[in-house]
Amino acid sequence: MLMWNKVLEDLIVVKRSGQRVSFDASKIAVAIWNAFCVVYDNEEGKNVHSVFKEVLKYINDNYRDRKTISVEDIQDIIENKLNELGYEEVLLVFQEYRQERAVSRKNSNGKQQHKFVKVVERLEKESEKFNSCESPNEILNRFGKIVSSEYAKSYLLDNKFVRAIEEGKIFIHDLDSFLLGHLSKIHLKIDINEDDEYLDEFFNNIMNSSNEVRSEIGINELDSLLENFFLAFYRRNFLKELEKYFKFVGIYEFINFKKIQEVLYQIKDINVSLLDFECFFVNSKIKDIFDIVLSDVFTKTEEYIFDTVYRVLNVIKSNHLVCSIYSISVGNKDSVICSLIRENIIHYLNDNNYLDNIHVSFKAFSESSEDYLQKLAGLVISDKNISFSFPKKNKSDIEYFSDGLCIYDNINDNVGKSNGRMFASKTSINLGRLGLKCLNSKNFDGFYEELDQLLELAKNELLFMFENLGSRNKENYTILFHGNVLGDERLENGQKIRKILKSGVLGVGLIGLKECVLAYNQDSKEQYKFLFELLNHLNKKVKQFSMDTRLNFVVFESGSMTARKCFVELDKSIYGVHKGINEEKLYDLICNAKFLNGYDDLAKVQQFLPGGNLTVIKISKRANNKKVVDLIKELIQSGVSFVHLKVGEK
């Protein structure tokens, strides 16, 4: 391709400061793309690649005998080509941008100050996009994210990371909250006091932790978490009602209540039988009292479970403006209490429309009852915000976030668990671009060398984020690191959180994995082979990062629509549109690759993505409960670990 011919490879760009750097064609594409983005809301209108090619052709034809080209000359050429090709509005935007930058440089004392002036300009442009329905807090939140991310790029991040972001090579997922010390995602380590009748501490922890977590809070196995709380409620009320009846009939002083209490506390569920108390039945009246109390208290507990589950979910639902998502997992423990909790969660989801900020992940096993699977299938067909995980026996406590990401293995203690652990930071690399670059050059020989350079860049950026976040004190947080993070009991007042943060995860995300493989070869068998060769290489490199740093680096596939759309549009600008590879509006997920055959292959891919991935299986609108149940059973048998089932998209 023209971009990598000898003329352009040898050309040196002279910056305004006098610094000399190698010619980088992608920067030209980014500059043109940014101008097009202001004019065209719809990406179909951004014919950036045509302008880009003309600019490169002009430079190639006119700078053959020159060794250097200035930044100003490049910008003049872009303006001329925009004018020649009839993009008048884009030209005006580009010219206005150049003038603003010139004024900013003149009035600024330094490079960073000049950079940060762009924040004010960006805020001004954002204010024109306000939705009339947005609240003042939502507007303030949007402004705050812009200021925070631009400040981080201007003053905190190394310039090589900033360039990589702006050129579409990497995507830092939590850049807009990095300055604030937010964690990315966390599975809260929650303990519920059995005597806390009103769950005050539980609500306090899940609500206030949303001020310290950027995108998602996981509440794991809510049914098991609340089980002992409801069991304590049952026991208290059983003894209270029994005492009331015995006093009413005048035999209280003849009853050994301590012994009754001992028997009651040996029972671990609320399906209590009369036979459990048979030794106290000295006459039929006492037996009748036990019978009445057992029935009344069971009903009262049933009602209390219903009210409490609805209250918990309503409280979480009301907190949607702070944290993006609360992901709740539901287990499969075989107890009456847990079954009732699960039933009421299902009822709640059926009673409410699609909940943006509450995502429920149901664990399904081969032992799950047909009736239970039927109810879950009903949620799928009703298009509720749910997913399924299918735990393996050796990893039954692994937990997933709403986008399929997960945390499990820990290099520092070799104990697999999810509770209390977090994604400290996530950065994705643009694999789609690497594939397109090799496709255009017809040469994959240098692919792994460039990939390793990109991985090294992502690793160093994640290490920077980790060290910055780890330098904060325990006192910077009011909820996290005060009993809700794994190992935080070892953290004393005044200590840095780094030693506890080490149990968390640094995620190296993949975007454009499917497109990269498609660019490699047209033969599906070769694509299949290359996919697992590539995933194996990625895992080896990232595992080596963990060994070298004693930090938990993991590979995951990013489901971020923002990042996937941004990358594909930039790459279209540079490489153009290639049918069957990058013509869509955003980079696709690997689960949709046609060279994968069946769910066994999906399960194999998930094994190579230890940090997780978003797997979406599309179902026909005509699907009924039976078909969905059969599909769930098939997925359980296949070894797939996590999946969204979406009806109406097939």
C-alpha positions as CSV (number, residue, x, y, z in Angstrom):
1,M,0.0,0.0,0.0
2,L,1.0,3.6,-0.6
3,M,1.3,4.3,3.1
4,W,4.3,2.0,3.5
5,N,6.3,2.7,0.3
6,K,9.9,3.7,0.4
7,V,9.2,7.5,0.0
8,L,6.9,7.7,3.0
9,E,9.0,5.3,5.1
10,D,12.1,7.5,4.8
11,L,10.4,10.8,5.2
12,I,11.0,12.9,8.4
13,V,8.4,15.2,9.9
14,V,9.7,18.4,11.4
15,K,7.5,19.5,14.3
16,R,6.9,23.1,15.4
17,S,9.3,22.7,18.2
18,G,12.0,21.6,15.7
19,Q,11.9,18.0,16.8
20,R,12.3,15.5,14.0
21,V,10.2,12.3,14.0
22,S,9.5,9.5,11.5
23,F,6.5,10.0,9.2
24,D,3.4,8.3,10.7
25,A,0.5,8.2,8.2
26,S,-2.0,7.1,10.8
27,K,-1.7,10.5,12.5
28,I,-3.0,12.2,9.3
29,A,-5.9,9.8,9.2
30,V,-6.8,10.6,12.8
31,A,-6.7,14.4,12.1
32,I,-9.0,14.0,9.1
33,W,-11.3,11.7,11.0
34,N,-11.6,14.1,14.0
35,A,-12.8,16.8,11.6
36,F,-15.3,14.5,9.9
37,C,-16.7,13.5,13.3
38,V,-17.7,17.1,14.0
39,V,-19.7,17.4,10.8
40,Y,-21.2,13.9,10.4
41,D,-23.1,12.2,13.3
42,N,-23.5,9.1,11.2
43,E,-20.3,7.2,10.5
44,E,-21.7,6.3,7.0
45,G,-21.0,10.0,6.0
46,K,-17.4,9.9,7.0
47,N,-15.6,9.1,3.8
48,V,-12.3,9.8,5.5
49,H,-10.3,7.2,3.7
50,S,-10.7,8.9,0.3
51,V,-9.3,12.1,1.6
52,F,-6.5,10.3,3.4
53,K,-5.4,8.4,0.2
54,E,-5.3,11.7,-1.7
55,V,-3.2,13.3,0.9
56,L,-0.7,10.4,1.0
57,K,-0.6,10.3,-2.8
58,Y,0.2,14.0,-3.0
59,I,3.0,13.7,-0.4
60,N,4.4,10.6,-2.2
61,D,4.4,12.4,-5.6
62,N,5.8,15.7,-4.4
63,Y,8.2,14.8,-1.7
64,R,10.2,12.0,-3.5
65,D,13.3,14.1,-3.6
66,R,12.9,15.7,-0.1
67,K,14.0,14.3,3.2
68,T,11.6,16.3,5.4
69,I,8.1,17.7,5.6
70,S,6.8,20.1,8.2
71,V,3.6,19.7,10.2
72,E,2.3,22.9,8.7
73,D,2.8,21.6,5.2
74,I,0.9,18.4,6.0
75,Q,-2.0,20.4,7.4
76,D,-2.0,22.7,4.3
77,I,-2.1,19.5,2.1
78,I,-5.1,18.2,4.1
79,E,-7.0,21.5,3.6
80,N,-6.3,21.5,-0.1
81,K,-7.6,18.0,-0.5
82,L,-10.7,18.6,1.5
83,N,-11.4,21.6,-0.7
84,E,-10.7,19.7,-3.9
85,L,-13.0,16.8,-2.9
86,G,-15.9,19.1,-1.9
87,Y,-15.8,18.6,1.8
88,E,-16.4,22.3,2.6
89,E,-17.9,21.9,6.1
90,V,-15.2,19.5,7.1
91,L,-12.6,22.0,5.8
92,L,-14.1,24.8,7.9
93,V,-13.9,22.6,11.0
94,F,-10.3,21.7,10.2
95,Q,-9.3,25.3,9.7
96,E,-11.1,26.4,12.8
97,Y,-9.3,23.7,14.8
98,R,-5.9,24.9,13.4
99,Q,-6.6,28.5,14.4
100,E,-7.7,27.5,17.9
101,R,-4.6,25.5,18.4
102,A,-2.4,28.4,17.2
103,V,-4.1,30.8,19.7
104,S,-3.8,28.2,22.4
105,R,-0.1,27.7,21.9
106,K,0.5,31.4,21.8
107,N,-1.4,32.1,25.1
108,S,-0.1,29.0,27.0
109,N,3.0,28.9,29.0
110,G,3.8,25.3,28.4
111,K,2.9,22.2,26.5
112,Q,0.6,20.7,29.2
113,Q,-1.2,24.0,29.6
114,H,-1.8,24.2,25.9
115,K,-3.1,20.6,25.9
116,F,-5.5,21.3,28.8
117,V,-7.0,24.4,27.0
118,K,-8.6,21.8,24.7
119,V,-10.7,20.7,27.6
120,V,-12.6,24.0,27.7
121,E,-13.2,23.8,24.0
122,R,-14.4,20.2,24.2
123,L,-16.8,21.2,27.1
124,E,-18.2,24.0,24.9
125,K,-18.8,21.5,22.1
126,E,-20.4,19.0,24.5
127,S,-22.8,21.6,25.8
128,E,-24.3,21.8,22.3
129,K,-25.3,18.1,22.6
130,F,-27.2,18.3,25.8
131,N,-30.3,16.2,26.0
132,S,-33.3,18.2,27.3
133,C,-34.1,15.3,29.6
134,E,-30.7,15.3,31.3
135,S,-30.7,16.3,35.0
136,P,-28.2,18.8,36.4
137,N,-26.3,15.9,38.0
138,E,-26.1,14.0,34.8
139,I,-24.7,17.1,33.0
140,L,-22.2,17.7,35.8
141,N,-21.2,14.0,35.7
142,R,-20.5,14.2,31.9
143,F,-18.5,17.4,32.3
144,G,-16.6,15.9,35.2
145,K,-15.6,12.8,33.1
146,I,-14.3,15.1,30.3
147,V,-12.2,17.2,32.6
148,S,-10.9,14.2,34.5
149,S,-9.9,12.3,31.3
150,E,-8.3,15.3,29.7
151,Y,-6.4,16.2,32.8
152,A,-5.0,12.7,33.1
153,K,-3.8,12.8,29.5
154,S,-2.3,16.3,29.9
155,Y,-0.6,15.9,33.2
156,L,-0.4,12.3,34.3
157,L,0.0,9.9,31.4
158,D,3.2,9.5,29.5
159,N,3.0,11.1,26.1
160,K,3.5,7.7,24.4
161,F,0.3,6.4,26.0
162,V,-1.6,9.5,25.0
163,R,-0.4,9.1,21.4
164,A,-1.5,5.5,21.4
165,I,-4.9,6.4,22.7
166,E,-5.4,9.2,20.1
167,E,-4.2,7.1,17.3
168,G,-6.6,4.2,18.1
169,K,-3.9,1.7,19.1
170,I,-5.1,1.2,22.7
171,F,-8.2,2.1,24.7
172,I,-8.0,2.8,28.4
173,H,-11.5,1.8,29.7
174,D,-11.6,3.9,32.9
175,L,-9.6,6.9,31.9
176,D,-12.3,9.3,32.9
177,S,-12.2,8.2,36.5
178,F,-8.6,7.3,36.8
179,L,-7.8,10.7,38.4
180,L,-10.4,10.0,41.2
181,G,-8.9,6.7,42.3
182,H,-12.0,4.7,41.3
183,L,-11.7,1.0,40.9
184,S,-13.0,-0.4,37.6
185,K,-15.1,-3.4,38.7
186,I,-15.3,-5.3,42.0
187,H,-17.0,-8.3,43.5
188,L,-17.8,-7.0,47.0
189,K,-16.9,-9.2,49.9
190,I,-20.1,-8.8,51.9
191,D,-20.9,-10.3,55.3
192,I,-24.5,-9.9,56.6
193,N,-25.0,-9.8,60.3
194,E,-27.8,-12.3,61.2
195,D,-29.0,-10.0,63.9
196,D,-29.2,-6.9,61.6
197,E,-32.9,-7.1,61.2
198,Y,-33.1,-4.2,58.7
199,L,-30.0,-4.9,56.6
200,D,-28.7,-1.4,57.3
201,E,-25.0,-2.3,57.0
202,F,-25.6,-4.3,53.8
203,F,-27.4,-1.4,52.2
204,N,-24.8,1.1,53.4
205,N,-22.0,-1.0,51.8
206,I,-23.5,-1.6,48.4
207,M,-24.8,2.0,48.1
208,N,-21.8,3.9,49.3
209,S,-19.3,1.7,47.5
210,S,-20.8,3.0,44.2
211,N,-19.0,6.2,44.9
212,E,-15.7,4.4,44.8
213,V,-16.2,2.0,41.8
214,R,-16.3,3.3,38.2
215,S,-18.5,0.8,36.3
216,E,-19.7,-2.3,38.1
217,I,-20.3,-3.7,41.5
218,G,-20.8,-7.5,41.8
219,I,-23.0,-8.9,44.6
220,N,-22.3,-12.6,44.5
221,E,-24.8,-15.4,45.1
222,L,-27.5,-13.2,46.7
223,D,-29.5,-16.2,47.6
224,S,-26.7,-17.8,49.7
225,L,-25.7,-14.3,51.1
226,L,-29.2,-13.8,52.5
227,E,-29.9,-17.4,53.6
228,N,-28.6,-17.1,57.2
229,F,-30.3,-13.7,57.6
230,F,-33.7,-15.2,56.8
231,L,-32.9,-18.4,58.9
232,A,-32.2,-16.1,61.9
233,F,-35.5,-14.3,61.2
234,Y,-37.3,-17.7,61.2
235,R,-35.7,-18.8,64.4
236,R,-36.4,-15.6,66.3
237,N,-40.1,-15.6,65.3
238,F,-40.5,-19.3,65.9
239,L,-39.4,-18.9,69.5
240,K,-41.4,-15.7,70.0
241,E,-44.6,-17.3,68.7
242,L,-44.1,-20.5,70.6
243,E,-43.5,-18.5,73.8
244,K,-46.6,-16.4,73.2
245,Y,-48.9,-19.5,72.7
246,F,-47.5,-21.3,75.8
247,K,-48.0,-18.3,77.9
248,F,-51.5,-17.9,76.6
249,V,-52.5,-21.5,77.6
250,G,-50.6,-21.2,80.9
251,I,-47.9,-23.9,80.5
252,Y,-44.9,-21.7,79.7
253,E,-43.1,-22.5,83.0
254,F,-43.4,-26.2,82.3
255,I,-41.6,-26.0,78.9
256,N,-37.8,-26.5,78.5
257,F,-37.3,-23.6,76.1
258,K,-33.5,-23.9,76.2
259,K,-33.8,-27.5,74.9
260,I,-36.3,-26.4,72.2
261,Q,-33.8,-23.7,71.1
262,E,-31.0,-26.2,70.9
263,V,-33.1,-28.4,68.6
264,L,-34.1,-25.4,66.5
265,Y,-30.6,-24.2,66.0
266,Q,-29.5,-27.6,64.7
267,I,-32.0,-27.3,61.8
268,K,-30.5,-25.4,58.9
269,D,-33.6,-24.6,56.9
270,I,-37.2,-23.4,57.3
271,N,-38.9,-26.6,56.1
272,V,-39.1,-27.8,59.7
273,S,-41.1,-31.0,60.5
274,L,-43.2,-31.7,63.5
275,L,-41.1,-34.8,63.9
276,D,-38.1,-32.6,64.8
277,F,-39.8,-31.6,68.0
278,E,-41.6,-34.9,68.8
279,C,-39.8,-35.3,72.1
280,F,-41.6,-32.3,73.5
281,F,-45.1,-33.6,72.7
282,V,-46.2,-34.7,76.2
283,N,-49.8,-34.2,75.1
284,S,-51.9,-33.3,72.0
285,K,-52.3,-29.7,72.9
286,I,-48.5,-29.0,72.8
287,K,-48.3,-30.9,69.5
288,D,-51.1,-28.7,68.1
289,I,-49.3,-25.5,69.3
290,F,-46.1,-26.6,67.5
291,D,-48.1,-27.4,64.4
292,I,-49.8,-23.9,64.4
293,V,-46.5,-22.1,65.0
294,L,-44.6,-24.0,62.3
295,S,-47.3,-23.1,59.7
296,D,-47.6,-19.4,60.8
297,V,-43.9,-18.7,61.0
298,F,-43.2,-20.4,57.7
299,T,-45.9,-18.1,56.0
300,K,-44.5,-15.1,57.8
301,T,-41.0,-15.9,56.7
302,E,-42.2,-16.4,53.1
303,E,-43.7,-13.0,53.1
304,Y,-40.6,-11.4,54.7
305,I,-38.4,-13.0,52.1
306,F,-40.7,-11.5,49.4
307,D,-40.7,-8.0,50.9
308,T,-36.9,-8.0,51.6
309,V,-35.9,-9.2,48.2
310,Y,-38.1,-6.6,46.6
311,R,-36.7,-4.0,48.9
312,V,-33.1,-4.9,48.2
313,L,-33.6,-4.8,44.4
314,N,-35.6,-1.5,44.7
315,V,-32.8,0.1,46.7
316,I,-30.2,-1.0,44.1
317,K,-32.5,0.1,41.2
318,S,-32.8,3.6,42.8
319,N,-29.1,4.1,42.8
320,H,-28.7,4.0,39.0
321,L,-27.2,7.5,38.6
322,V,-24.0,6.7,40.6
323,C,-22.7,3.3,39.5
324,S,-23.3,2.1,36.0
325,I,-24.3,-1.5,36.9
326,Y,-24.9,-3.8,39.8
327,S,-24.4,-7.4,38.8
328,I,-26.1,-9.9,41.0
329,S,-25.4,-13.6,40.7
330,V,-27.9,-16.3,41.8
331,G,-26.7,-19.7,42.8
332,N,-28.3,-23.1,42.9
333,K,-28.1,-24.1,46.6
334,D,-30.7,-26.7,47.4
335,S,-32.5,-25.1,50.4
336,V,-36.0,-23.8,50.8
337,I,-34.8,-20.3,51.7
338,C,-32.5,-20.1,48.7
339,S,-35.2,-21.4,46.4
340,L,-37.7,-18.8,47.7
341,I,-35.1,-16.0,47.2
342,R,-34.5,-17.1,43.6
343,E,-38.2,-17.3,43.0
344,N,-38.7,-13.8,44.2
345,I,-35.8,-12.4,42.2
346,I,-37.5,-14.0,39.1
347,H,-40.8,-12.5,40.2
348,Y,-39.2,-9.1,40.5
349,L,-37.6,-9.2,37.1
350,N,-41.0,-10.2,35.6
351,D,-42.7,-7.4,37.4
352,N,-40.3,-4.8,36.1
353,N,-39.4,-3.6,32.6
354,Y,-35.8,-4.0,31.4
355,L,-33.5,-2.8,34.2
356,D,-30.4,-1.1,32.8
357,N,-28.5,-1.0,36.1
358,I,-29.4,-4.4,37.5
359,H,-28.0,-7.4,35.8
360,V,-28.7,-10.9,37.2
361,S,-26.6,-13.8,36.3
362,F,-28.2,-17.2,37.0
363,K,-26.0,-20.2,37.6
364,A,-27.4,-23.3,35.9
365,F,-26.2,-26.9,36.5
366,S,-27.1,-30.2,35.1
367,E,-28.9,-30.8,38.4
368,S,-31.2,-27.7,38.0
369,S,-34.8,-28.7,38.0
370,E,-37.0,-28.5,34.8
371,D,-39.4,-26.1,36.5
372,Y,-36.5,-23.7,37.4
373,L,-35.1,-23.8,33.9
374,Q,-38.6,-23.1,32.5
375,K,-38.8,-20.0,34.6
376,L,-35.4,-18.8,33.5
377,A,-36.4,-19.5,29.9
378,G,-39.4,-17.2,30.4
379,L,-37.0,-14.4,31.5
380,V,-35.0,-14.9,28.3
381,I,-38.1,-14.7,26.1
382,S,-39.3,-11.6,27.9
383,D,-35.9,-9.9,27.1
384,K,-34.8,-9.3,30.7
385,N,-31.3,-8.1,31.6
386,I,-29.9,-11.5,32.6
387,S,-27.1,-13.9,31.7
388,F,-26.2,-17.5,32.5
389,S,-23.1,-19.0,33.9
390,F,-22.4,-22.7,34.0
391,P,-19.8,-23.4,36.7
392,K,-17.4,-26.3,36.6
393,K,-17.1,-28.5,39.7
394,N,-13.5,-27.4,40.3
395,K,-14.4,-23.7,39.8
396,S,-17.9,-23.6,41.2
397,D,-17.3,-20.2,43.0
398,I,-16.2,-18.3,39.9
399,E,-18.2,-15.1,39.4
400,Y,-18.9,-13.0,36.3
401,F,-19.7,-9.4,35.6
402,S,-22.5,-8.4,33.2
403,D,-20.1,-8.3,30.2
404,G,-18.7,-11.8,30.9
405,L,-15.5,-10.6,32.5
406,C,-14.3,-12.6,35.5
407,I,-11.6,-12.8,38.2
408,Y,-10.4,-16.0,39.6
409,D,-6.8,-17.1,39.7
410,N,-4.3,-15.2,41.9
411,I,-0.6,-15.5,41.2
412,N,0.2,-14.4,44.8
413,D,-1.7,-17.1,46.7
414,N,-2.8,-19.7,44.1
415,V,-6.2,-19.7,45.7
416,G,-9.0,-19.4,43.1
417,K,-11.8,-17.1,44.3
418,S,-13.8,-14.1,43.1
419,N,-15.2,-12.5,46.2
420,G,-13.5,-9.3,47.3
421,R,-11.4,-9.0,44.2
422,M,-11.5,-6.4,41.5
423,F,-10.4,-5.2,38.1
424,A,-8.0,-2.5,39.1
425,S,-7.6,-1.3,35.5
426,K,-8.4,-2.4,31.9
427,T,-6.7,-1.5,28.7
428,S,-7.6,-2.9,25.3
429,I,-5.4,-3.3,22.2
430,N,-6.6,-2.9,18.6
431,L,-6.0,-6.3,17.1
432,G,-8.2,-5.4,14.1
433,R,-5.7,-2.8,13.0
434,L,-2.8,-5.3,13.1
435,G,-4.8,-7.6,10.9
436,L,-5.7,-4.9,8.4
437,K,-2.2,-3.6,8.2
438,C,-0.8,-7.0,7.3
439,L,-3.7,-7.6,4.9
440,N,-2.8,-4.4,3.0
441,S,0.9,-5.1,3.0
442,K,0.2,-8.8,2.1
443,N,2.7,-9.8,4.7
444,F,2.1,-11.3,8.1
445,D,5.8,-11.9,8.8
446,G,6.1,-8.9,11.2
447,F,2.7,-9.5,12.8
448,Y,3.9,-11.0,16.1
449,E,6.7,-8.5,16.5
450,E,4.2,-5.6,16.3
451,L,1.8,-7.5,18.5
452,D,4.4,-7.9,21.2
453,Q,5.3,-4.2,21.0
454,L,1.6,-3.4,21.5
455,L,1.3,-5.8,24.4
456,E,4.4,-4.2,26.0
457,L,2.8,-0.8,25.6
458,A,-0.4,-2.0,27.3
459,K,1.5,-3.7,30.1
460,N,3.5,-0.5,30.9
461,E,0.4,1.6,30.8
462,L,-1.4,-0.8,33.2
463,L,1.6,-0.8,35.5
464,F,1.4,3.0,35.6
465,M,-2.3,2.9,36.4
466,F,-1.7,0.3,39.1
467,E,1.1,2.2,40.8
468,N,-0.8,5.4,40.8
469,L,-3.9,3.8,42.2
470,G,-1.9,1.7,44.7
471,S,-0.3,4.9,46.1
472,R,-3.6,5.9,47.7
473,N,-4.2,5.4,51.4
474,K,-6.9,3.3,53.1
475,E,-8.5,6.5,54.3
476,N,-9.1,7.7,50.8
477,Y,-12.0,5.2,50.8
478,T,-14.9,5.0,53.1
479,I,-16.3,1.6,52.2
480,L,-13.7,-0.3,50.1
481,F,-10.7,-1.5,52.0
482,H,-12.7,-1.4,55.2
483,G,-13.9,-5.0,55.2
484,N,-15.2,-5.3,51.6
485,V,-12.0,-6.2,49.7
486,L,-10.1,-9.5,49.9
487,G,-7.3,-9.3,52.5
488,D,-8.1,-5.7,53.6
489,E,-8.1,-6.7,57.3
490,R,-4.3,-6.6,56.9
491,L,-4.4,-3.0,55.9
492,E,-3.8,-0.6,58.8
493,N,-4.7,3.1,58.9
494,G,-2.3,5.3,56.9
495,Q,-1.1,2.4,54.8
496,K,-1.1,2.4,51.0
497,I,-3.7,0.1,49.3
498,R,-1.0,-1.3,46.9
499,K,-0.5,-4.6,48.9
500,I,-4.2,-5.3,48.8
501,L,-4.6,-4.1,45.2
502,K,-2.2,-6.9,44.2
503,S,-5.0,-9.4,44.6
504,G,-6.9,-7.6,41.9
505,V,-6.6,-7.9,38.1
506,L,-5.0,-5.8,35.3
507,G,-6.8,-6.7,32.2
508,V,-5.3,-6.7,28.7
509,G,-8.4,-6.5,26.4
510,L,-8.7,-7.6,22.8
511,I,-10.8,-5.7,20.3
512,G,-11.0,-6.8,16.7
513,L,-9.9,-10.4,17.4
514,K,-12.4,-11.8,14.9
515,E,-11.5,-9.3,12.2
516,C,-7.8,-9.9,12.7
517,V,-8.3,-13.6,12.1
518,L,-10.4,-12.9,9.0
519,A,-7.7,-10.7,7.6
520,Y,-5.2,-13.5,8.0
521,N,-6.6,-16.0,5.6
522,Q,-9.7,-16.6,3.6
523,D,-9.8,-20.3,4.4
524,S,-11.9,-21.1,7.5
525,K,-9.6,-24.0,8.6
526,E,-6.6,-21.7,8.5
527,Q,-8.6,-19.0,10.3
528,Y,-9.5,-21.5,13.0
529,K,-5.9,-22.6,13.4
530,F,-4.6,-19.0,13.5
531,L,-7.1,-18.0,16.1
532,F,-5.8,-20.5,18.7
533,E,-2.2,-19.9,17.7
534,L,-2.8,-16.2,18.4
535,L,-4.7,-16.7,21.6
536,N,-2.0,-19.1,22.8
537,H,0.7,-16.5,22.1
538,L,-1.3,-13.7,23.8
539,N,-1.7,-15.9,27.0
540,K,1.9,-16.8,27.1
541,K,3.0,-13.2,26.9
542,V,0.5,-12.0,29.5
543,K,1.3,-14.8,31.9
544,Q,4.9,-13.8,31.6
545,F,3.9,-10.3,32.6
546,S,2.3,-11.8,35.7
547,M,5.4,-13.8,36.5
548,D,7.7,-10.8,36.0
549,T,5.7,-8.4,38.1
550,R,3.8,-10.7,40.6
551,L,0.6,-9.0,39.5
552,N,-2.4,-10.6,38.0
553,F,-2.4,-9.8,34.3
554,V,-5.3,-11.5,32.3
555,V,-6.4,-11.6,28.7
556,F,-10.1,-10.7,28.0
557,E,-12.2,-9.8,25.0
558,S,-13.7,-6.4,25.5
559,G,-17.4,-5.9,24.8
560,S,-17.2,-2.1,25.0
561,M,-19.3,-0.7,22.2
562,T,-17.6,2.7,22.5
563,A,-14.1,1.2,22.0
564,R,-15.2,-1.2,19.3
565,K,-16.9,1.6,17.3
566,C,-14.0,4.1,17.8
567,F,-11.4,1.5,16.6
568,V,-13.3,0.4,13.5
569,E,-14.0,3.9,12.3
570,L,-10.4,5.0,12.7
571,D,-9.2,1.8,11.0
572,K,-11.6,2.4,8.1
573,S,-10.1,5.9,7.8
574,I,-6.6,4.4,7.4
575,Y,-7.2,1.2,5.6
576,G,-10.5,1.6,3.9
577,V,-13.4,-0.8,4.0
578,H,-12.7,-4.5,3.3
579,K,-15.8,-6.6,2.6
580,G,-16.3,-9.4,5.0
581,I,-13.9,-7.9,7.5
582,N,-14.5,-4.4,8.7
583,E,-17.6,-3.0,6.9
584,E,-19.8,-3.1,10.0
585,K,-20.3,-0.2,12.4
586,L,-18.2,-1.7,15.1
587,Y,-15.7,-4.5,15.6
588,D,-17.6,-7.8,16.2
589,L,-17.2,-10.3,19.0
590,I,-15.4,-13.6,18.5
591,C,-18.5,-15.6,19.4
592,N,-20.0,-14.5,16.1
593,A,-17.2,-15.9,14.0
594,K,-18.4,-18.4,11.3
595,F,-15.1,-20.4,11.5
596,L,-16.1,-21.6,14.9
597,N,-18.2,-24.7,14.8
598,G,-20.7,-25.2,17.6
599,Y,-20.7,-24.5,21.3
600,D,-17.7,-26.8,22.0
601,D,-15.6,-24.3,20.0
602,L,-17.0,-21.4,22.0
603,A,-16.1,-23.2,25.2
604,K,-12.6,-23.7,23.9
605,V,-12.2,-20.0,23.1
606,Q,-13.4,-19.0,26.6
607,Q,-10.7,-21.2,28.1
608,F,-8.1,-19.0,26.3
609,L,-9.7,-15.8,27.7
610,P,-9.2,-16.2,31.4
611,G,-10.4,-12.6,32.0
612,G,-13.6,-13.5,30.3
613,N,-15.5,-12.3,27.3
614,L,-19.0,-11.3,26.2
615,T,-20.6,-14.3,24.5
616,V,-24.0,-13.6,22.9
617,I,-26.1,-16.4,21.4
618,K,-29.0,-15.2,19.3
619,I,-32.3,-16.9,19.3
620,S,-35.2,-16.7,16.9
621,K,-38.3,-14.7,17.9
622,R,-40.3,-17.8,17.4
623,A,-38.4,-19.7,20.1
624,N,-40.6,-21.0,22.9
625,N,-39.7,-22.0,26.5
626,K,-38.9,-25.6,25.5
627,K,-36.4,-24.5,22.9
628,V,-34.6,-22.2,25.3
629,V,-34.5,-24.8,28.0
630,D,-33.1,-27.3,25.5
631,L,-30.4,-24.7,24.5
632,I,-29.5,-24.1,28.2
633,K,-29.1,-27.9,28.7
634,E,-26.9,-28.1,25.6
635,L,-24.7,-25.2,26.8
636,I,-24.3,-26.9,30.2
637,Q,-23.0,-30.0,28.5
638,S,-20.7,-28.1,26.0
639,G,-18.5,-26.6,28.7
640,V,-19.4,-22.9,27.8
641,S,-18.9,-20.9,31.0
642,F,-20.9,-17.7,30.4
643,V,-23.5,-16.5,27.9
644,H,-26.2,-14.0,27.1
645,L,-29.2,-15.4,25.3
646,K,-30.8,-12.8,23.1
647,V,-34.2,-13.4,21.5
648,G,-35.2,-11.7,18.2
649,E,-31.8,-11.1,16.8
650,K,-31.2,-14.3,14.9
